[in-house]
Amino acid sequence: MQLSPQQQQAVEIAAYSKISIITGGPGTGKTFSVRTVVQLWKAMGKKIALAAPTGRAAQRLMEMTGLEAKTIHRLLEFDPKSMGFKRDERNPLTCDALIVDEASMLDLFLAYSLIKAVPEGAQILFVGDIDQLPSVGAGQILADLINSGKLPVIRLTQVFRQASASAIIRSAHQINNGEFPTLDPIDFDADTITSDCLWHTGGQNPEQGVQIITNLITNFIPSLGFNPVTDVQILCPMLRGIVGSYNLNNVLQQVINPPGADKTEITWGNIIYREGDKVIQLTNDYQREIFNGDVGFISCIDTENQEVVIQFSEREVVYDYSDLNEINLAFAVSVHKSQGSEYPVVILPLYTQHYMMLSRNLFYTGLTRAKRLAVVVGASKAINLAINSNRHIERYTKLKHRLALNNILS
């Protein structure tokens, strides 16, 4: 494999720049560019640190480069006792070069804490997709860094032939350009599918949409060889409403993980938690080292000791009943909560009742979470609402202005 001219420029700039940025949409070669930068830095004898805002993004970065990657919180060695980071300007990181992936997710606090801990003379490469949703927290770090005009930025735009074979990637770029995506109508009677990006018009109303999603989960998705429990993630524009994540979680829990004599369950608040349920962490829990957006499965509910054991990847984490407000069911989650994650299959319901949240970057972000199959459920009117809504909520950060006034590369 050879670098394209854009990729070669990105690698060369990253090699000698104190701070640089690589951005671009899916299929444009960010992964290969970053892997090449790492190989080059290794050949130059540099000590490299790799970090990302979420555990899943850090795992992908590690798989991509073959080097250890950490969440930013772990890289900075968060101390639960002091509720602060051990790594800062007085105790900086021990690296010559740092790569930060999924940089669009960085908020002001995390970015500030990270930059403080970078040793003098070290290089930083930020990697991310500027067209995704901005960070959940305050700020728009990646956008401000790019728009300041003070940093070398390479925006990869060439979609490679192998990637362009994916309808998910083609559709994502069409959405980004304000075009209606090329979505293949779903055929429930077909034995195979000819596209990895499918569309169901969603019925006449949201109630029918719930039935359609249930049918997808129970029949269509398993017929394609996917596990509806571990492979599928439903991403909703909103939490509330008939096709919001709250209601879909209640419906899908009964479909995917129904009650049984061998499953212990409890009711906490207005939510039933059952052994086998898929759950998501809602806040950063530094003592347990579980962070906002981490997804796991309930492996055990101990009613005697009032504890719930949740399996996150390869580690089990124990929650007291009183801590269950930190989690929620995760058969369906919001698009915002999915940032930094990828799933084999994504089901994306889009309905006009979501009109307040429908936007081009939300649609784009949700669709690009799918690795192997994306299914859009909703009428063309809702899809057009999302595509034509290219508004960006204004964030008053002053960061771009301050960067423009200072020589940050000195």
Backbone torsions as a table, in degrees:
resi	resn	phi	psi	omega
1	MET	NA	141.2	-179.7
2	GLN	-121.5	152.9	177.6
3	LEU	-74.5	140.3	170.5
4	SER	-73.2	165.6	177.3
5	PRO	-55.5	-39.7	177.4
6	GLN	-64.2	-44.8	180.0
7	GLN	-64.7	-40.9	179.4
8	GLN	-62.0	-40.8	177.3
9	GLN	-62.6	-41.9	179.3
10	ALA	-61.8	-44.0	-179.1
11	VAL	-65.8	-43.0	-178.8
12	GLU	-64.2	-43.8	-179.6
13	ILE	-65.4	-42.9	178.7
14	ALA	-63.5	-31.2	-176.2
15	ALA	-64.7	-37.3	-173.7
16	TYR	-114.0	-10.0	-176.8
17	SER	-82.0	144.7	176.6
18	LYS	-69.1	-42.5	175.7
19	ILE	-134.7	133.3	178.5
20	SER	-146.7	164.6	-176.4
21	ILE	-135.3	133.3	169.6
22	ILE	-116.4	122.7	178.2
23	THR	-131.4	161.6	-179.1
24	GLY	160.5	160.8	-179.1
25	GLY	-82.5	-175.9	-178.9
26	PRO	-66.2	143.5	176.1
27	GLY	81.0	5.7	-177.9
28	THR	-96.4	2.0	172.6
29	GLY	92.2	23.6	177.0
30	LYS	-61.5	-42.7	-177.7
31	THR	-59.8	-49.1	-178.1
32	PHE	-65.5	-36.9	178.1
33	SER	-63.6	-45.3	-179.6
34	VAL	-65.3	-42.5	178.6
35	ARG	-60.0	-38.8	179.5
36	THR	-68.8	-39.7	176.7
37	VAL	-60.0	-43.8	179.3
38	VAL	-61.6	-44.5	179.1
39	GLN	-62.0	-39.4	179.7
40	LEU	-66.8	-46.0	178.8
41	TRP	-62.2	-38.3	176.7
42	LYS	-62.2	-43.2	179.2
43	ALA	-64.5	-26.7	178.3
44	MET	-83.6	-2.4	177.1
45	GLY	82.3	17.8	-177.7
46	LYS	-82.9	145.1	172.4
47	LYS	-86.9	119.2	-169.4
48	ILE	-108.5	136.5	172.2
49	ALA	-115.8	140.3	-179.2
50	LEU	-124.1	135.5	-177.1
51	ALA	-149.3	156.6	176.4
52	ALA	-150.6	157.5	-176.9
53	PRO	-65.9	-29.3	-176.3
54	THR	-121.0	160.5	179.9
55	GLY	-63.6	-40.8	-179.6
56	ARG	-65.6	-40.8	179.0
57	ALA	-66.0	-38.0	177.4
58	ALA	-65.0	-38.8	178.1
59	GLN	-62.8	-42.7	178.7
60	ARG	-65.4	-38.6	178.7
61	LEU	-64.0	-37.2	177.7
62	MET	-67.1	-43.2	177.7
63	GLU	-64.5	-34.3	-177.8
64	MET	-69.5	-39.1	-171.4
65	THR	-105.8	-20.4	-175.7
66	GLY	80.9	4.5	178.1
67	LEU	-112.0	159.5	178.6
68	GLU	-64.3	134.4	175.3
69	ALA	-127.7	145.2	-176.3
70	LYS	-127.6	159.0	166.7
71	THR	-66.5	155.9	-179.5
72	ILE	-61.0	-36.5	178.8
73	HIS	-62.2	-41.6	179.8
74	ARG	-72.7	-36.9	178.1
75	LEU	-60.8	-39.9	-178.5
76	LEU	-86.5	0.4	175.1
77	GLU	57.1	68.6	179.0
78	PHE	-63.3	135.4	-179.6
79	ASP	-109.6	109.0	-178.3
80	PRO	-61.1	-27.5	-178.4
81	LYS	-67.7	-45.4	-178.5
82	SER	-93.3	-8.5	-175.6
83	MET	54.6	38.8	177.7
84	GLY	-145.4	176.0	-179.6
85	PHE	-93.5	139.2	176.7
86	LYS	-73.6	-28.8	179.2
87	ARG	-90.3	124.2	177.3
88	ASP	-155.7	-161.4	-177.8
89	GLU	-66.5	-23.7	178.0
90	ARG	-86.1	-23.9	180.0
91	ASN	-135.1	71.7	-171.8
92	PRO	-72.6	167.0	174.9
93	LEU	-63.3	153.9	178.7
94	THR	-103.5	75.2	179.8
95	CYS	-146.4	157.4	175.2
96	ASP	-99.1	-21.2	-177.6
97	ALA	-148.7	141.3	-176.4
98	LEU	-131.8	131.2	173.5
99	ILE	-112.8	127.3	178.3
100	VAL	-114.7	110.1	-179.8
101	ASP	-90.9	163.1	-177.9
102	GLU	51.5	46.3	-174.3
103	ALA	-68.7	-15.3	176.9
104	SER	-65.5	-17.7	-179.1
105	MET	-87.3	-7.4	-177.1
106	LEU	-68.9	128.7	171.2
107	ASP	-99.5	176.0	-173.9
108	LEU	-60.3	-46.5	-176.2
109	PHE	-62.5	-46.7	-176.7
110	LEU	-68.1	-40.9	179.2
111	ALA	-64.7	-42.0	179.0
112	TYR	-62.4	-44.3	179.5
113	SER	-63.8	-38.0	-178.8
114	LEU	-69.3	-48.4	-177.6
115	ILE	-62.1	-36.9	178.3
116	LYS	-59.1	-31.3	-173.2
117	ALA	-92.0	-2.8	-179.9
118	VAL	-77.7	125.6	-177.8
119	PRO	-66.9	152.9	179.0
120	GLU	-61.6	133.6	179.2
121	GLY	92.5	-11.7	-179.8
122	ALA	-77.1	155.0	177.7
123	GLN	-100.3	148.7	179.1
124	ILE	-128.5	131.2	173.4
125	LEU	-119.4	117.2	174.8
126	PHE	-94.7	134.0	-179.6
127	VAL	-128.1	131.2	179.0
128	GLY	-178.4	170.7	-179.5
129	ASP	-105.3	107.1	-174.2
130	ILE	-67.0	-16.9	-177.2
131	ASP	-88.7	-2.7	176.0
132	GLN	-77.9	173.5	175.4
133	LEU	-58.1	145.8	176.2
134	PRO	-71.7	177.0	-177.9
135	SER	-61.0	151.1	176.1
136	VAL	-68.3	-39.0	177.9
137	GLY	-78.2	-179.8	-175.7
138	ALA	-64.0	148.0	173.9
139	GLY	100.3	172.2	174.0
140	GLN	-146.3	68.2	-168.2
141	ILE	-57.1	-53.4	-175.6
142	LEU	-62.3	-43.9	179.4
143	ALA	-62.3	-42.9	-179.7
144	ASP	-66.0	-40.1	178.6
145	LEU	-62.3	-42.9	-179.1
146	ILE	-68.9	-45.7	-174.5
147	ASN	-76.3	-11.0	178.9
148	SER	-67.4	-25.3	-177.3
149	GLY	74.0	9.1	-176.5
150	LYS	-99.9	-8.7	-175.6
151	LEU	-121.4	147.9	172.8
152	PRO	-69.7	124.0	-177.0
153	VAL	-125.6	129.5	172.9
154	ILE	-113.0	119.1	176.6
155	ARG	-104.5	110.4	179.7
156	LEU	-77.5	125.9	-176.0
157	THR	-121.6	-18.8	-177.2
158	GLN	-76.9	120.2	176.2
159	VAL	-88.6	121.4	-174.4
160	PHE	-74.9	153.8	-172.3
161	ARG	-56.3	-44.3	-179.3
162	GLN	-62.0	-41.7	180.0
163	ALA	-69.9	-35.5	-176.7
164	SER	-68.0	-13.5	175.3
165	ALA	-70.0	-17.5	179.9
166	SER	-86.0	124.6	177.1
167	ALA	-67.9	-25.9	176.4
168	ILE	-61.2	-47.2	-178.0
169	ILE	-69.3	-42.8	178.2
170	ARG	-61.3	-44.0	-179.1
171	SER	-64.9	-38.9	179.6
172	ALA	-60.5	-43.0	179.2
173	HIS	-70.7	-33.0	175.2
174	GLN	-64.4	-44.2	178.0
175	ILE	-59.7	-44.2	-179.3
176	ASN	-62.5	-28.6	179.2
177	ASN	-90.8	5.0	179.3
178	GLY	79.3	21.7	-179.0
179	GLU	-106.8	150.6	175.1
180	PHE	-68.1	127.0	-174.7
181	PRO	-70.3	155.9	176.9
182	THR	-82.6	95.4	-177.5
183	LEU	-110.5	128.7	178.9
184	ASP	-82.3	129.0	176.8
185	PRO	-58.7	138.7	-176.7
186	ILE	-78.3	141.4	178.5
187	ASP	-123.4	104.7	-177.0
188	PHE	-66.6	-20.3	-177.0
189	ASP	-91.3	-7.0	-177.1
190	ALA	-74.9	144.0	177.4
191	ASP	-79.2	-28.9	-179.7
192	THR	-134.9	168.0	176.4
193	ILE	-116.5	148.0	-178.3
194	THR	-105.3	-1.0	-179.8
195	SER	-141.2	153.0	176.5
196	ASP	-97.8	10.5	178.8
197	CYS	-136.3	104.4	-171.8
198	LEU	-113.2	163.7	-176.3
199	TRP	-141.5	132.0	169.1
200	HIS	-119.4	132.0	-174.5
201	THR	-65.6	-8.8	168.4
202	GLY	86.5	9.3	178.3
203	GLY	75.6	-171.1	-176.0
204	GLN	-87.3	-18.8	-176.0
205	ASN	-155.5	168.7	-179.0
206	PRO	-60.3	-32.5	178.9
207	GLU	-60.5	-42.4	176.3
208	GLN	-67.1	-31.4	177.1
209	GLY	-61.1	-39.7	177.6
210	VAL	-62.4	-42.0	178.5
211	GLN	-64.0	-39.8	179.7
212	ILE	-64.7	-44.9	179.5
213	ILE	-62.9	-40.7	177.5
214	THR	-61.3	-41.6	178.5
215	ASN	-65.0	-40.0	177.1
216	LEU	-59.3	-44.5	-176.0
217	ILE	-69.6	-41.0	-172.7
218	THR	-86.7	-27.9	-173.5
219	ASN	-122.6	-59.9	-170.1
220	PHE	-66.2	-50.4	-177.3
221	ILE	-61.7	-47.7	177.4
222	PRO	-61.6	-31.7	-179.6
223	SER	-65.9	-20.3	178.1
224	LEU	-91.0	1.1	177.2
225	GLY	94.5	9.1	178.9
226	PHE	-95.9	146.8	176.5
227	ASN	-86.8	117.5	-176.3
228	PRO	-65.5	-18.6	-179.8
229	VAL	-84.1	-48.7	-171.9
230	THR	-99.9	-21.6	-173.1
231	ASP	-99.6	-20.5	-169.2
232	VAL	-107.4	136.3	172.1
233	GLN	-132.4	127.5	174.5
234	ILE	-92.2	128.3	-177.6
235	LEU	-116.8	120.9	-174.7
236	CYS	-110.5	141.8	174.5
237	PRO	-63.5	-30.3	-176.4
238	MET	-134.5	162.0	177.1
239	LEU	-82.5	-39.0	-173.4
240	ARG	-97.5	169.7	-178.5
241	GLY	100.5	167.3	-176.1
242	ILE	-63.9	-37.2	176.6
243	VAL	-106.4	27.3	171.1
244	GLY	-86.2	168.5	-173.5
245	SER	-66.5	-33.1	-178.6
246	TYR	-60.8	-52.4	-177.6
247	ASN	-68.4	-41.4	-179.5
248	LEU	-62.9	-35.1	177.2
249	ASN	-62.5	-42.4	179.3
250	ASN	-64.1	-41.2	-179.0
251	VAL	-69.1	-47.9	-173.5
252	LEU	-73.0	-26.6	175.8
253	GLN	-59.4	-40.5	-179.9
254	GLN	-71.2	-25.0	-178.8
255	VAL	-86.6	-47.3	-173.6
256	ILE	-85.1	-38.4	-176.8
257	ASN	-135.5	68.2	-176.9
258	PRO	-67.3	161.4	178.7
259	PRO	-64.1	152.3	178.8
260	GLY	-156.1	160.4	-178.1
261	ALA	-63.2	-24.9	-178.0
262	ASP	-93.6	6.4	-178.1
263	LYS	-118.1	120.9	174.5
264	THR	-80.4	141.0	177.7
265	GLU	-140.8	156.9	176.4
266	ILE	-137.2	158.3	173.2
267	THR	-110.0	123.4	179.5
268	TRP	-127.2	116.5	-171.3
269	GLY	67.0	-127.4	177.5
270	ASN	-108.8	21.0	-177.7
271	ILE	-117.7	135.0	172.0
272	ILE	-92.8	125.8	173.9
273	TYR	-108.8	131.9	-173.5
274	ARG	-132.3	145.0	175.0
275	GLU	-56.5	131.0	-175.9
276	GLY	99.4	-10.2	-179.2
277	ASP	-69.1	146.2	172.9
278	LYS	-89.6	128.5	-175.4
279	VAL	-132.9	160.6	-179.8
280	ILE	-128.4	142.0	175.9
281	GLN	-79.9	131.1	-173.9
282	LEU	-97.4	-18.1	-177.6
283	THR	-136.6	166.4	172.9
284	ASN	-78.3	119.6	177.8
285	ASP	-111.8	95.8	-172.0
286	TYR	-71.6	-30.4	-179.8
287	GLN	-69.3	-40.4	177.3
288	ARG	-84.9	-10.3	-176.1
289	GLU	58.6	43.9	173.5
290	ILE	-121.1	133.3	-169.2
291	PHE	-122.2	159.2	-178.4
292	ASN	-46.6	121.6	178.6
293	GLY	100.1	-11.8	177.9
294	ASP	-67.0	136.9	-177.0
295	VAL	-114.7	136.9	178.6
296	GLY	-145.8	-174.1	-179.2
297	PHE	-129.1	138.6	178.4
298	ILE	-72.2	116.1	-178.9
299	SER	-96.7	-25.3	-177.7
300	CYS	-157.6	139.7	171.4
301	ILE	-120.5	116.7	-178.1
302	ASP	-101.1	98.8	-176.4
303	THR	-72.4	-24.3	-179.9
304	GLU	-71.2	-47.6	179.7
305	ASN	-91.8	0.7	-179.6
306	GLN	53.6	56.4	179.8
307	GLU	-132.2	148.8	175.3
308	VAL	-122.9	125.9	179.8
309	VAL	-101.0	125.2	-178.4
310	ILE	-118.8	131.5	179.1
311	GLN	-90.9	111.7	173.8
312	PHE	-107.0	109.4	-177.4
313	SER	54.0	-113.9	-175.2
314	GLU	-104.5	10.3	-179.8
315	ARG	-128.2	145.6	177.2
316	GLU	-97.7	138.3	-178.7
317	VAL	-125.4	132.3	-177.0
318	VAL	-98.9	129.5	176.3
319	TYR	-115.4	133.5	166.4
320	ASP	-72.5	156.2	177.0
321	TYR	-53.2	-38.3	-176.6
322	SER	-65.8	-15.3	-179.4
323	ASP	-97.5	4.4	-175.1
324	LEU	-71.1	-10.2	173.9
325	ASN	-70.9	-7.7	177.5
326	GLU	-82.7	-11.0	-175.8
327	ILE	-124.8	167.7	173.0
328	ASN	-152.4	164.0	174.9
329	LEU	-61.7	149.8	-172.7
330	ALA	-133.2	23.3	171.8
331	PHE	-63.9	-32.8	172.3
332	ALA	-131.7	135.6	177.9
333	VAL	-134.3	168.1	177.9
334	SER	-75.2	156.0	176.1
335	VAL	-59.9	-37.5	179.8
336	HIS	-60.2	-40.0	-179.3
337	LYS	-69.6	-17.6	-176.5
338	SER	-86.0	-6.4	-177.5
339	GLN	-56.7	136.2	-179.7
340	GLY	84.3	-1.5	-178.6
341	SER	-114.6	159.4	171.9
342	GLU	-133.8	150.3	-178.3
343	TYR	-136.6	146.9	176.3
344	PRO	-56.0	-43.6	-178.7
345	VAL	-130.4	133.7	175.8
346	VAL	-121.9	131.6	169.8
347	ILE	-109.9	124.1	-172.5
348	LEU	-120.8	98.9	177.4
349	PRO	-80.0	128.8	178.0
350	LEU	-126.5	113.9	-179.1
351	TYR	-131.2	153.3	-177.4
352	THR	-64.0	-20.1	176.2
353	GLN	-67.3	-12.4	175.7
354	HIS	-92.7	12.1	-166.2
355	TYR	-53.7	-31.3	-178.3
356	MET	-65.6	-27.4	-176.5
357	MET	-104.9	-12.2	-176.1
358	LEU	-67.8	126.1	178.3
359	SER	-154.0	163.0	-177.7
360	ARG	-62.9	-45.2	-177.0
361	ASN	-72.1	-25.8	174.9
362	LEU	-69.3	-46.1	177.5
363	PHE	-59.6	-46.4	-179.9
364	TYR	-61.6	-45.3	-179.6
365	THR	-63.9	-46.3	-178.9
366	GLY	-62.3	-45.0	-177.8
367	LEU	-64.7	-39.3	-175.9
368	THR	-78.7	1.0	171.9
369	ARG	-77.1	-15.7	-176.3
370	ALA	-84.0	130.8	178.2
371	LYS	-94.2	-38.4	-173.3
372	ARG	-121.6	-29.5	-179.3
373	LEU	-153.6	132.7	173.4
374	ALA	-122.7	134.9	177.8
375	VAL	-125.0	115.8	176.5
376	VAL	-94.0	128.4	179.1
377	VAL	-118.5	111.9	-180.0
378	GLY	160.1	159.5	-177.0
379	ALA	-73.9	157.7	-179.9
380	SER	-61.4	-28.7	178.6
381	LYS	-61.3	-44.1	179.2
382	ALA	-67.3	-39.6	178.7
383	ILE	-62.9	-43.7	178.2
384	ASN	-64.5	-37.1	176.1
385	LEU	-58.4	-44.2	-179.8
386	ALA	-65.5	-46.4	-176.2
387	ILE	-65.0	-39.6	-175.3
388	ASN	-84.2	-6.5	177.6
389	SER	-96.9	90.2	-178.5
390	ASN	-102.4	26.5	-179.0
391	ARG	-73.5	146.2	174.1
392	HIS	-120.5	124.7	179.0
393	ILE	-62.3	124.7	-176.3
394	GLU	-66.2	131.0	176.8
395	ARG	-120.8	120.7	-175.4
396	TYR	-93.3	95.2	-172.7
397	THR	-108.3	-24.8	-175.5
398	LYS	67.2	-4.4	-175.4
399	LEU	-65.9	-46.5	179.3
400	LYS	-57.1	-42.8	-179.8
401	HIS	-64.0	-43.4	-178.6
402	ARG	-68.6	-36.9	177.1
403	LEU	-64.7	-39.1	-178.8
404	ALA	-66.0	-25.0	-177.9
405	LEU	-89.3	-11.2	-174.4
406	ASN	-124.7	150.4	176.5
407	ASN	-89.7	88.9	-174.1
408	ILE	-75.8	-10.1	-179.4
409	LEU	-92.4	-1.7	-178.1
410	SER	-76.2	NA	NA
